[in-house]
Amino acid sequence: MSNLQESFNAGQTQAQAQGKTGKLSQSVKDSASEARDRTANAAQSASDSAQQGKEQSTGFLQQTGEQVKNMAQEAVDSVKSTLGVTDKK
């Protein structure tokens, strides 16, 4: 085989290797981009879920607080009634 043929074959092999490397590099970039997008979506979903949970907790605590307040007021009124204490001024 002549030196020219060997150089040609070496050039072909190098071009094929560069092509494969380019494809592999693009595949890695695509995978990283997809992973980044999935992570961002998961983070947004978690944030939305946390916000919804916070709103539900706030509503529940507010409702419970109102119920406790009403029960306490009823207890005070009951004690006043039992003792005959009135709020006349």
ABEGO torsion letter per residue (X at the ends): XBAAAAAAAAAAAAAAAAAAAAAAAAAAAAAAAAAAAAAAAAAAAAAAAAAAAAAAAAAAAAAAAAAAAAAAAAAAAAAAAAAGBBABX
